[in-house]
Amino acid sequence: MGRFFTVLALATILAVAIFQTHKAAHRFTSPLVLSSGHSDEKCNSTRPFKWEEIEPSSELTDWVECYEEFTCARLEVPLNYSDPHGEKAVLALIRDASPLGSNSDKYAGPILYNPGGPGGSGVGLILRWAKGFRAIVGPTFDLIGFDPRGVAASTPRANFFTTEVERQLWVSRKPYGDVIVDGQEARSWAQYQLLNPLIEAQGKENNDYLKHINTENTARDMLYITEKFGWKKLKYMGFSYGTILGSTFASLFPDKIERMVIDGVMDVDNYYDTLWDRNLLDIEATMQAFFDGCYAAGAVICPFWESSPRLIEEALNTLYETVRKEPIAVQLTPGHYGVVDYELLRSTVFQSLYSPYAKFPLLAKALDDLKTNGDGRAIFKLSGGAADKVSCSTCDPDKYTFNEVDEALYSIACNDGAYVDSGLDAFLEYSDHLKRLSPWAEAWQWIRSSCAAYPKYPKTHYQGPVGAANTSFPLLVIGNTADPVTPLWAAKKIGNRFGGAVVLTQESAGHCSLSAPSVCTANIMGEYMREGTLPKEGTVCKTDSPIFGPAIMAENQDRGDQVPLVGDEGVETNSMSLDDMLLWMTLEEIVRDDSRSKWKVGPLQLA
């Protein structure tokens, strides 16, 4: 044990030094983050990188330096694969190039990444996760993020509004966080009925391209990108909705897979049926992790502490009722203000369930401020609440052109899935159905509602069946035991659809395995991508540190053999290697970074 702590101390000193150096070199100002704007905008200010200055190309031969230490490109792909020589869409790509270089005999080609959403930016994912992915897979690959067609910097972007101000006015009229409380269902339904006229108002050209924004075409785009790199088979890591994209690709092109990791798996049948009613099966276990973790940590580390997990839950329920009856006005700065009410508090707690290591400690402090002092500032700040203003940039007319927007989510999900009855009675019936399934229905029912008035484009694209008896390489499927929006059940269901696939279970709360630090999971991912090694069926990985408190290695965990941990009475505690220590600390830094979730657009997205 003494040797363990000696190694830990040395690793900590070395890793901290590495992290500080790395942080200094990784200060990105992403154009994909929507700014609330500033009235003192100066016309001599410049964005760090402008996508519009890259000339789209039919090849991936000319990469442009971007975001200080990456390279970017814009690739033309067929807008309609049934007419490959017709109109083009343009995909935005970012590359964290292999440090070995593409001429090295160890170079292993590109790995494509998708963060989920639908509508999440793959460019943004690499900007904020490249360090973690590199630590997991090693130096032999190019790490490639791409904005799927219709998303962010890929063009034409899904767009229902003429200006950014119009878009923000639309958002401001929705319930906070899309939490639809009892009695507000009809109003929410009515607002989403506006989507069809908003789309129609953009004209015929808008309709002509929106119908091509779907998962089948994005799957074909991934093969197109891979082939432009000079490789015949895809290497891919997809998270959340990215598992829909991955499993669809594997069904369309089972012979074109070199490696595929799908992590945080949604029931793909439920998705293509536009039901969205099997996502919340494990969410109460995620919430329980907050109560249990806070109680175990104690009052010093978790200020919202009570003398039992049940009492912590009761204290939270009391706060819900308190702000429902008497909302709290908050002003952080003259331009940063709002109201902490039931919808905001409920939405903030819901969003924290995606990233417990980053959000639960902050949530506990904010809830304590609210309970003890009636102070809503911390919970308002945690909610992401911002000023109700957007700057109209006269200096940079393209300032918002390549941002992530909600229209991509609506377009992908609604194009992909079955038609939804547009009537109010049908929505109310669905609302009641979802409420019978989960107490968190109020934060989830808006997704299907958004498709009720979406244009009824022809459903000629692929919608299943998803699965393949044989794939050219077996899939690695990963699920958490307490994932709030993609239950472990779905990972097992979809894993069984693909011959040879192995399901890896991570014993943790949060959305996708990368919401928690597990060297066990990270090593299995890395070995799979590098060597093609799959874990034994039934393998369970635990996390290496508690959600609350200092990042100290959890004891009594096997870190070497890929054997099931559940029920294993003979596990011997092993000291970590220095490499594993550094990997763990990289994971710790990332999963506890509470700034990551501000990029999240869709309900199925790695935060």
C-alpha positions as CSV (number, residue, x, y, z in Angstrom):
1,M,0.0,0.0,0.0
2,G,2.9,2.3,0.8
3,R,4.2,1.8,-2.8
4,F,0.8,2.6,-4.1
5,F,0.7,6.0,-2.5
6,T,4.2,6.8,-3.5
7,V,3.4,6.1,-7.1
8,L,0.2,8.1,-6.7
9,A,2.1,11.1,-5.3
10,L,4.6,11.0,-8.1
11,A,1.9,10.6,-10.8
12,T,0.0,13.4,-9.3
13,I,2.9,15.8,-9.4
14,L,3.8,14.8,-13.0
15,A,0.2,14.9,-14.2
16,V,-0.5,18.3,-12.6
17,A,2.5,19.7,-14.4
18,I,1.4,18.2,-17.7
19,F,-2.2,19.4,-17.2
20,Q,-1.1,23.0,-16.5
21,T,1.0,23.0,-19.6
22,H,-1.8,21.5,-21.6
23,K,-4.4,23.9,-20.3
24,A,-2.2,26.8,-21.4
25,A,-2.1,25.5,-24.9
26,H,-5.8,24.6,-25.0
27,R,-7.7,27.8,-24.6
28,F,-10.3,27.6,-27.4
29,T,-12.8,30.2,-28.3
30,S,-15.3,28.2,-30.2
31,P,-17.5,29.9,-32.8
32,L,-20.0,27.1,-32.1
33,V,-20.8,28.5,-28.7
34,L,-23.7,31.0,-28.9
35,S,-22.7,34.3,-27.3
36,S,-25.3,36.4,-25.5
37,G,-23.5,39.4,-27.1
38,H,-21.9,42.6,-25.8
39,S,-22.9,46.1,-26.5
40,D,-19.3,47.2,-26.7
41,E,-18.4,45.1,-29.7
42,K,-15.4,46.4,-31.5
43,C,-15.1,46.1,-35.3
44,N,-11.4,45.3,-35.1
45,S,-12.1,42.2,-33.1
46,T,-11.9,38.9,-35.0
47,R,-13.1,35.4,-34.5
48,P,-10.3,32.9,-34.0
49,F,-11.3,31.0,-37.1
50,K,-13.8,31.5,-39.9
51,W,-15.2,28.5,-41.7
52,E,-16.4,30.6,-44.6
53,E,-12.8,31.3,-45.6
54,I,-12.2,27.5,-46.4
55,E,-13.0,26.7,-50.0
56,P,-15.2,23.5,-50.1
57,S,-13.5,20.6,-52.0
58,S,-14.4,17.3,-53.4
59,E,-11.3,15.8,-51.8
60,L,-9.6,15.8,-48.4
61,T,-6.2,16.9,-49.5
62,D,-6.1,20.6,-48.4
63,W,-6.4,21.0,-44.6
64,V,-6.2,24.5,-43.1
65,E,-4.8,25.3,-39.6
66,C,-7.6,26.1,-37.2
67,Y,-8.2,26.7,-33.5
68,E,-4.5,27.0,-32.9
69,E,-3.5,23.3,-33.0
70,F,-6.0,21.5,-35.2
71,T,-6.6,21.4,-39.0
72,C,-10.0,21.8,-40.7
73,A,-11.5,21.1,-44.1
74,R,-14.9,21.4,-45.9
75,L,-15.9,18.4,-47.9
76,E,-18.5,18.3,-50.6
77,V,-20.9,15.3,-50.5
78,P,-24.0,14.5,-52.5
79,L,-27.0,16.2,-51.0
80,N,-29.1,13.3,-52.4
81,Y,-27.2,10.0,-52.8
82,S,-29.8,9.0,-55.4
83,D,-28.4,11.8,-57.5
84,P,-24.7,11.7,-56.8
85,H,-23.8,14.2,-59.4
86,G,-26.5,16.7,-58.4
87,E,-26.5,19.4,-55.7
88,K,-23.9,19.2,-52.9
89,A,-23.9,19.5,-49.2
90,V,-20.7,20.7,-47.5
91,L,-19.5,19.0,-44.3
92,A,-17.2,20.8,-41.8
93,L,-14.4,18.5,-40.5
94,I,-11.8,19.0,-37.8
95,R,-8.7,16.8,-37.4
96,D,-6.5,16.2,-34.4
97,A,-3.8,14.6,-36.5
98,S,-1.8,11.6,-35.4
99,P,1.5,12.8,-33.9
100,L,3.2,10.0,-35.8
101,G,2.1,11.4,-39.2
102,S,0.2,9.6,-42.0
103,N,3.5,8.4,-43.5
104,S,4.4,6.3,-40.5
105,D,4.1,2.6,-40.8
106,K,2.2,2.7,-37.5
107,Y,-0.4,5.2,-38.7
108,A,-3.8,3.5,-38.4
109,G,-6.1,6.0,-40.2
110,P,-9.0,8.2,-39.1
111,I,-11.5,7.6,-36.2
112,L,-14.8,9.5,-36.8
113,Y,-16.6,10.8,-33.8
114,N,-20.2,11.8,-33.2
115,P,-21.4,13.4,-29.9
116,G,-25.1,12.7,-30.3
117,G,-27.9,15.3,-30.2
118,P,-29.4,14.8,-32.7
119,G,-27.7,17.9,-34.0
120,G,-24.6,18.0,-31.9
121,S,-21.4,19.3,-33.5
122,G,-18.6,16.8,-34.0
123,V,-16.2,19.7,-34.5
124,G,-17.1,21.0,-31.1
125,L,-16.7,17.4,-29.6
126,I,-13.1,17.2,-30.8
127,L,-12.3,20.8,-29.6
128,R,-13.3,19.9,-26.1
129,W,-12.5,16.1,-25.9
130,A,-9.4,15.6,-28.1
131,K,-7.2,15.3,-25.1
132,G,-9.3,12.6,-23.5
133,F,-9.8,10.7,-26.8
134,R,-6.1,10.8,-27.5
135,A,-5.3,9.5,-24.0
136,I,-7.7,6.6,-24.6
137,V,-6.8,5.5,-28.2
138,G,-3.1,6.5,-28.4
139,P,-1.0,8.3,-31.1
140,T,-1.7,6.2,-34.2
141,F,-5.0,7.6,-35.3
142,D,-6.3,10.9,-36.7
143,L,-9.2,12.0,-34.5
144,I,-11.9,13.4,-36.8
145,G,-14.9,15.4,-35.8
146,F,-17.5,16.3,-38.4
147,D,-20.7,18.3,-38.2
148,P,-23.4,16.1,-39.7
149,R,-25.3,17.5,-42.6
150,G,-27.6,20.3,-41.5
151,V,-25.6,20.9,-38.3
152,A,-23.6,24.0,-37.2
153,A,-20.7,24.6,-39.7
154,S,-21.9,22.1,-42.3
155,T,-24.0,23.7,-45.0
156,P,-26.8,24.1,-45.9
157,R,-27.6,24.3,-42.1
158,A,-31.1,23.5,-40.9
159,N,-32.6,26.9,-40.4
160,F,-36.2,28.1,-39.7
161,F,-35.4,31.7,-38.9
162,T,-34.2,34.7,-40.9
163,T,-32.1,36.2,-38.0
164,E,-30.5,35.1,-34.8
165,V,-32.8,37.5,-32.9
166,E,-35.9,35.7,-34.3
167,R,-34.4,32.4,-33.1
168,Q,-33.8,33.7,-29.6
169,L,-37.2,35.2,-29.4
170,W,-38.7,31.8,-30.3
171,V,-36.5,30.1,-27.6
172,S,-37.5,32.7,-25.0
173,R,-41.2,31.9,-25.5
174,K,-40.7,28.2,-24.6
175,P,-40.9,26.9,-21.0
176,Y,-37.5,27.0,-19.4
177,G,-35.5,23.9,-20.4
178,D,-38.7,22.7,-22.2
179,V,-40.1,21.6,-18.9
180,I,-43.8,21.3,-19.6
181,V,-45.7,21.5,-16.3
182,D,-49.2,20.3,-15.7
183,G,-51.7,22.7,-17.3
184,Q,-49.2,24.0,-19.8
185,E,-49.3,21.1,-22.3
186,A,-51.7,22.8,-24.7
187,R,-49.7,26.0,-24.8
188,S,-46.5,24.0,-25.5
189,W,-48.2,22.0,-28.2
190,A,-49.5,25.3,-29.8
191,Q,-46.0,26.8,-29.9
192,Y,-44.6,23.8,-31.8
193,Q,-47.5,24.0,-34.3
194,L,-45.6,27.1,-35.5
195,L,-42.7,25.0,-36.8
196,N,-44.5,24.2,-40.1
197,P,-45.3,27.8,-41.0
198,L,-41.8,28.9,-39.9
199,I,-40.3,26.4,-42.3
200,E,-42.6,27.2,-45.1
201,A,-41.8,30.9,-44.7
202,Q,-38.1,30.1,-45.5
203,G,-39.3,29.2,-49.0
204,K,-39.1,26.2,-51.4
205,E,-35.3,26.1,-51.3
206,N,-35.4,25.4,-47.6
207,N,-37.8,22.5,-48.2
208,D,-35.7,21.1,-50.9
209,Y,-32.7,20.5,-48.7
210,L,-34.3,19.9,-45.3
211,K,-35.8,16.6,-46.4
212,H,-32.2,15.3,-47.0
213,I,-31.1,15.8,-43.4
214,N,-31.5,12.4,-41.9
215,T,-29.5,9.6,-40.3
216,E,-29.2,7.4,-43.4
217,N,-27.6,10.2,-45.4
218,T,-25.2,11.0,-42.5
219,A,-24.2,7.3,-42.4
220,R,-23.4,7.4,-46.1
221,D,-21.5,10.6,-45.4
222,M,-19.3,8.8,-42.9
223,L,-18.4,6.1,-45.5
224,Y,-17.7,8.9,-48.0
225,I,-15.4,10.6,-45.5
226,T,-13.6,7.4,-44.7
227,E,-13.0,6.6,-48.4
228,K,-11.7,10.1,-49.0
229,F,-9.1,9.4,-46.4
230,G,-8.1,6.4,-48.5
231,W,-9.6,3.7,-46.2
232,K,-12.3,1.2,-47.1
233,K,-13.7,0.6,-43.7
234,L,-15.0,2.9,-41.0
235,K,-13.5,3.4,-37.5
236,Y,-16.1,5.1,-35.3
237,M,-17.0,6.2,-31.8
238,G,-20.6,7.4,-31.3
239,F,-22.3,8.6,-28.2
240,S,-26.0,8.9,-27.3
241,Y,-27.8,9.7,-30.6
242,G,-24.4,8.7,-32.2
243,T,-25.4,5.1,-31.3
244,I,-28.4,5.5,-33.6
245,L,-26.1,6.7,-36.3
246,G,-23.6,3.9,-35.6
247,S,-26.1,1.1,-35.5
248,T,-27.8,2.5,-38.7
249,F,-24.4,2.5,-40.4
250,A,-23.7,-1.1,-39.3
251,S,-27.1,-2.2,-40.6
252,L,-26.6,-0.5,-44.0
253,F,-22.9,-1.4,-44.4
254,P,-22.1,-4.4,-42.2
255,D,-19.1,-5.2,-44.3
256,K,-17.6,-1.7,-44.0
257,I,-16.7,-1.7,-40.3
258,E,-13.2,-1.8,-39.0
259,R,-14.0,-0.7,-35.4
260,M,-17.2,0.7,-33.9
261,V,-17.9,1.8,-30.3
262,I,-21.4,2.8,-29.5
263,D,-21.7,4.3,-26.0
264,G,-25.0,5.4,-24.3
265,V,-27.3,3.4,-26.5
266,M,-30.9,4.4,-27.3
267,D,-33.5,1.9,-28.4
268,V,-33.2,2.4,-32.1
269,D,-36.7,1.0,-32.8
270,N,-38.2,3.4,-30.3
271,Y,-36.3,6.2,-32.0
272,Y,-37.4,5.4,-35.6
273,D,-41.0,5.0,-34.3
274,T,-40.8,8.6,-32.9
275,L,-42.0,7.3,-29.5
276,W,-39.2,8.5,-27.1
277,D,-40.9,6.7,-24.2
278,R,-38.2,4.1,-23.3
279,N,-35.4,6.6,-22.4
280,L,-36.1,7.3,-18.8
281,L,-36.1,3.8,-17.4
282,D,-33.0,4.3,-15.2
283,I,-33.3,8.0,-14.4
284,E,-34.4,7.4,-10.8
285,A,-31.2,5.4,-10.2
286,T,-29.2,8.5,-11.5
287,M,-31.1,10.8,-9.1
288,Q,-30.6,8.3,-6.3
289,A,-26.8,8.5,-6.9
290,F,-27.1,12.2,-5.9
291,F,-28.9,11.4,-2.7
292,D,-26.6,8.5,-1.8
293,G,-23.4,10.3,-2.8
294,C,-24.2,13.4,-0.9
295,Y,-25.0,11.4,2.2
296,A,-21.9,9.4,2.0
297,A,-19.7,12.4,1.4
298,G,-20.9,14.3,4.6
299,A,-21.9,17.8,5.3
300,V,-18.5,19.4,4.7
301,I,-18.1,18.1,1.2
302,C,-21.9,18.1,0.3
303,P,-23.5,21.2,1.8
304,F,-27.0,19.9,1.0
305,W,-26.4,17.0,3.4
306,E,-29.1,15.5,5.7
307,S,-28.9,12.6,8.0
308,S,-30.2,10.1,5.4
309,P,-30.5,9.9,1.6
310,R,-34.3,9.9,2.1
311,L,-34.1,13.2,4.0
312,I,-32.0,14.8,1.2
313,E,-34.6,13.7,-1.3
314,E,-37.3,15.3,0.9
315,A,-35.4,18.5,1.1
316,L,-35.2,18.7,-2.7
317,N,-38.9,18.1,-3.0
318,T,-39.5,20.8,-0.5
319,L,-37.5,23.2,-2.6
320,Y,-39.5,22.3,-5.7
321,E,-42.7,23.3,-4.0
322,T,-41.1,26.4,-2.5
323,V,-40.1,27.9,-5.8
324,R,-43.3,26.8,-7.4
325,K,-45.3,28.9,-4.9
326,E,-42.8,31.8,-4.6
327,P,-40.3,32.1,-7.5
328,I,-37.1,34.0,-6.7
329,A,-35.8,37.0,-8.8
330,V,-32.1,36.9,-9.5
331,Q,-29.7,39.4,-11.0
332,L,-26.1,38.5,-11.3
333,T,-25.1,41.5,-13.4
334,P,-27.1,44.3,-15.0
335,G,-27.5,42.2,-18.2
336,H,-27.6,38.8,-16.5
337,Y,-30.9,38.2,-14.7
338,G,-33.9,36.0,-14.5
339,V,-36.3,34.1,-12.2
340,V,-35.7,30.8,-10.4
341,D,-39.0,29.0,-10.6
342,Y,-40.1,25.4,-10.7
343,E,-39.3,24.9,-14.3
344,L,-35.8,26.3,-14.0
345,L,-35.0,24.3,-10.9
346,R,-36.4,21.1,-12.3
347,S,-34.6,21.6,-15.6
348,T,-31.3,22.3,-13.8
349,V,-31.5,19.2,-11.7
350,F,-32.4,17.2,-14.9
351,Q,-29.5,18.5,-16.8
352,S,-27.1,17.7,-13.9
353,L,-28.0,14.0,-14.2
354,Y,-26.1,13.9,-17.5
355,S,-22.8,14.8,-15.8
356,P,-22.8,13.9,-12.1
357,Y,-19.1,14.4,-11.6
358,A,-19.1,17.9,-13.1
359,K,-22.5,19.0,-11.8
360,F,-23.5,17.2,-8.6
361,P,-21.0,19.1,-6.3
362,L,-22.1,22.4,-7.8
363,L,-25.8,21.4,-7.6
364,A,-25.4,20.5,-3.9
365,K,-23.9,23.9,-3.1
366,A,-26.6,25.8,-5.1
367,L,-29.4,23.8,-3.5
368,D,-28.0,24.6,-0.1
369,D,-27.9,28.3,-0.9
370,L,-31.5,28.1,-2.0
371,K,-32.6,26.2,1.1
372,T,-30.6,28.0,3.7
373,N,-30.6,31.6,2.5
374,G,-33.3,31.8,-0.2
375,D,-30.4,32.7,-2.5
376,G,-31.1,31.7,-6.1
377,R,-27.9,33.0,-7.7
378,A,-25.9,29.8,-7.8
379,I,-28.8,27.7,-9.1
380,F,-29.5,30.3,-11.8
381,K,-25.9,30.4,-12.8
382,L,-25.8,26.6,-12.9
383,S,-28.9,26.5,-15.1
384,G,-27.1,28.4,-17.8
385,G,-29.6,31.2,-17.6
386,A,-28.4,34.2,-19.6
387,A,-29.4,37.7,-20.5
388,D,-32.4,38.1,-22.7
389,K,-30.5,39.9,-25.4
390,V,-28.5,39.0,-28.5
391,S,-26.1,41.4,-30.2
392,C,-26.8,42.3,-33.8
393,S,-23.3,42.2,-35.2
394,T,-22.7,44.9,-37.7
395,C,-19.0,44.1,-37.7
396,D,-19.3,40.4,-38.5
397,P,-22.5,39.5,-40.4
398,D,-21.5,35.8,-40.3
399,K,-21.1,35.7,-36.5
400,Y,-23.9,33.2,-35.9
401,T,-23.9,31.5,-39.2
402,F,-22.1,28.4,-38.0
403,N,-23.5,28.0,-34.5
404,E,-25.3,24.8,-33.4
405,V,-29.1,25.5,-33.4
406,D,-32.2,23.5,-32.4
407,E,-33.5,23.3,-35.9
408,A,-30.9,20.5,-36.6
409,L,-32.4,18.5,-33.8
410,Y,-35.9,18.9,-35.1
411,S,-34.9,18.2,-38.7
412,I,-32.9,15.0,-38.0
413,A,-35.3,13.5,-35.4
414,C,-38.5,14.3,-37.2
415,N,-37.2,13.4,-40.7
416,D,-35.9,10.1,-39.3
417,G,-39.0,9.0,-37.4
418,A,-42.5,8.0,-38.1
419,Y,-45.1,10.7,-38.6
420,V,-46.6,12.1,-35.5
421,D,-50.3,13.0,-35.2
422,S,-50.4,16.8,-35.1
423,G,-53.6,17.0,-33.1
424,L,-53.8,18.3,-29.5
425,D,-55.7,15.2,-28.2
426,A,-52.9,13.0,-29.5
427,F,-50.3,15.1,-27.7
428,L,-52.3,15.1,-24.4
429,E,-52.7,11.3,-24.7
430,Y,-48.9,10.9,-25.2
431,S,-48.2,13.3,-22.3
432,D,-50.4,11.2,-20.0
433,H,-48.7,8.0,-21.2
434,L,-45.2,9.4,-20.5
435,K,-46.2,10.6,-17.0
436,R,-47.4,7.1,-16.1
437,L,-43.9,5.9,-17.0
438,S,-41.7,8.5,-15.3
439,P,-41.8,11.4,-12.9
440,W,-39.5,13.2,-15.3
441,A,-41.9,13.1,-18.2
442,E,-42.3,16.9,-18.0
443,A,-38.7,17.3,-19.1
444,W,-38.9,14.9,-22.0
445,Q,-42.3,15.1,-23.7
446,W,-41.4,18.1,-25.8
447,I,-39.2,16.0,-28.1
448,R,-42.1,14.2,-29.7
449,S,-44.2,17.3,-29.6
450,S,-41.7,19.1,-31.8
451,C,-42.4,16.6,-34.6
452,A,-46.2,17.0,-34.5
453,A,-46.2,19.9,-36.9
454,Y,-43.0,19.2,-38.8
455,P,-43.5,18.9,-42.6
456,K,-44.6,15.5,-43.8
457,Y,-41.7,14.8,-46.1
458,P,-41.7,11.4,-47.8
459,K,-40.3,8.7,-45.6
460,T,-38.2,7.0,-48.3
461,H,-35.0,6.8,-46.3
462,Y,-33.8,3.9,-44.2
463,Q,-35.7,3.4,-40.9
464,G,-34.7,-0.2,-40.1
465,P,-34.8,-3.0,-39.4
466,V,-31.5,-2.3,-37.5
467,G,-29.2,-5.2,-37.0
468,A,-26.8,-7.6,-38.8
469,A,-26.1,-11.3,-38.3
470,N,-22.5,-10.6,-39.2
471,T,-20.3,-7.5,-39.4
472,S,-16.8,-7.2,-40.8
473,F,-15.7,-6.5,-37.2
474,P,-17.8,-7.0,-34.1
475,L,-19.1,-3.9,-32.3
476,L,-18.2,-2.8,-28.7
477,V,-21.4,-1.6,-27.0
478,I,-21.2,0.3,-23.7
479,G,-23.9,1.2,-21.2
480,N,-24.0,2.6,-17.7
481,T,-26.1,1.1,-14.9
482,A,-27.6,4.5,-14.1
483,D,-27.8,6.5,-17.3
484,P,-30.6,9.0,-17.1
485,V,-31.7,8.9,-20.8
486,T,-30.2,5.8,-22.4
487,P,-30.9,2.8,-20.1
488,L,-28.6,-0.2,-19.9
489,W,-31.5,-2.3,-21.2
490,A,-31.2,-0.6,-24.6
491,A,-27.5,-1.4,-24.9
492,K,-28.2,-5.1,-24.3
493,K,-31.1,-5.1,-26.7
494,I,-29.1,-3.5,-29.5
495,G,-25.9,-5.5,-28.7
496,N,-28.0,-8.6,-29.4
497,R,-28.9,-7.4,-32.8
498,F,-25.3,-7.6,-34.1
499,G,-23.5,-10.9,-34.4
500,G,-20.3,-11.0,-32.3
501,A,-21.0,-7.7,-30.5
502,V,-20.0,-7.5,-26.8
503,V,-21.8,-5.3,-24.3
504,L,-19.6,-3.7,-21.6
505,T,-21.3,-2.5,-18.5
506,Q,-20.0,0.5,-16.5
507,E,-21.2,0.7,-12.9
508,S,-21.8,4.4,-12.8
509,A,-24.4,7.3,-12.9
510,G,-24.4,9.7,-15.8
511,H,-24.9,9.8,-19.6
512,C,-22.4,7.6,-21.5
513,S,-19.4,6.0,-19.9
514,L,-17.3,9.2,-20.3
515,S,-19.4,11.0,-17.8
516,A,-17.4,9.1,-15.1
517,P,-13.7,8.3,-14.6
518,S,-13.1,4.6,-15.3
519,V,-9.7,3.5,-16.3
520,C,-11.1,0.0,-16.8
521,T,-13.5,1.2,-19.5
522,A,-11.0,3.6,-21.1
523,N,-8.4,0.8,-21.4
524,I,-11.0,-1.5,-22.9
525,M,-12.0,1.1,-25.4
526,G,-8.4,1.8,-26.3
527,E,-7.4,-1.8,-26.7
528,Y,-10.4,-2.4,-28.9
529,M,-9.6,0.5,-31.2
530,R,-5.9,-0.3,-31.4
531,E,-5.7,-4.1,-31.3
532,G,-9.3,-5.2,-31.9
533,T,-9.5,-6.8,-28.5
534,L,-13.0,-7.3,-27.1
535,P,-13.7,-7.7,-23.4
536,K,-15.2,-10.9,-22.0
537,E,-19.0,-11.1,-22.2
538,G,-20.4,-9.9,-18.9
539,T,-17.5,-7.6,-18.0
540,V,-18.4,-4.8,-15.6
541,C,-16.1,-1.8,-15.0
542,K,-16.3,0.4,-11.9
543,T,-15.3,4.0,-11.5
544,D,-12.1,5.1,-9.9
545,S,-13.2,7.9,-7.6
546,P,-16.4,9.1,-5.9
547,I,-18.7,11.8,-7.4
548,F,-18.4,14.0,-4.3
549,G,-15.1,14.8,-2.6
550,P,-11.5,14.9,-3.7
551,A,-10.4,12.8,-6.6
552,I,-9.0,9.8,-4.6
553,M,-8.7,6.4,-6.2
554,A,-11.5,4.1,-5.1
555,E,-10.0,1.0,-3.5
556,N,-10.8,-2.7,-3.9
557,Q,-11.2,-2.6,-7.6
558,D,-9.6,-4.9,-10.2
559,R,-7.8,-2.8,-12.8
560,G,-6.2,-5.5,-14.9
561,D,-8.0,-8.6,-15.9
562,Q,-11.2,-8.2,-17.9
563,V,-13.3,-10.4,-15.7
564,P,-16.8,-9.7,-14.3
565,L,-16.5,-7.7,-11.0
566,V,-20.0,-8.4,-9.8
567,G,-20.0,-11.2,-7.3
568,D,-16.3,-11.7,-7.6
569,E,-15.1,-12.3,-4.0
570,G,-11.4,-12.9,-4.9
571,V,-10.4,-9.6,-6.5
572,E,-7.0,-8.5,-5.3
573,T,-6.2,-4.8,-5.2
574,N,-3.5,-3.9,-7.7
575,S,-1.5,-0.7,-7.9
576,M,-2.0,1.2,-11.1
577,S,0.8,1.7,-13.5
578,L,2.0,5.2,-14.2
579,D,0.3,5.2,-17.6
580,D,-3.0,4.3,-15.9
581,M,-2.5,6.9,-13.3
582,L,-2.0,9.6,-16.0
583,L,-5.0,8.3,-17.9
584,W,-7.1,8.4,-14.8
585,M,-6.1,12.0,-14.1
586,T,-6.9,13.0,-17.7
587,L,-10.4,11.4,-17.3
588,E,-10.8,13.2,-13.9
589,E,-10.0,16.6,-15.4
590,I,-12.5,16.1,-18.2
591,V,-15.4,14.6,-16.3
592,R,-15.3,17.3,-13.6
593,D,-15.1,20.1,-16.1
594,D,-18.5,21.8,-15.6
595,S,-18.1,24.1,-18.7
596,R,-18.5,21.2,-21.2
597,S,-22.3,21.0,-21.0
598,K,-22.8,24.5,-22.3
599,W,-22.3,23.0,-25.8
600,K,-25.1,20.5,-25.4
601,V,-27.9,21.0,-27.9
602,G,-30.0,17.8,-28.0
603,P,-31.5,15.5,-25.4
604,L,-29.2,12.6,-26.6
605,Q,-25.8,14.2,-26.5
606,L,-22.5,13.6,-24.7
607,A,-22.3,16.6,-22.4
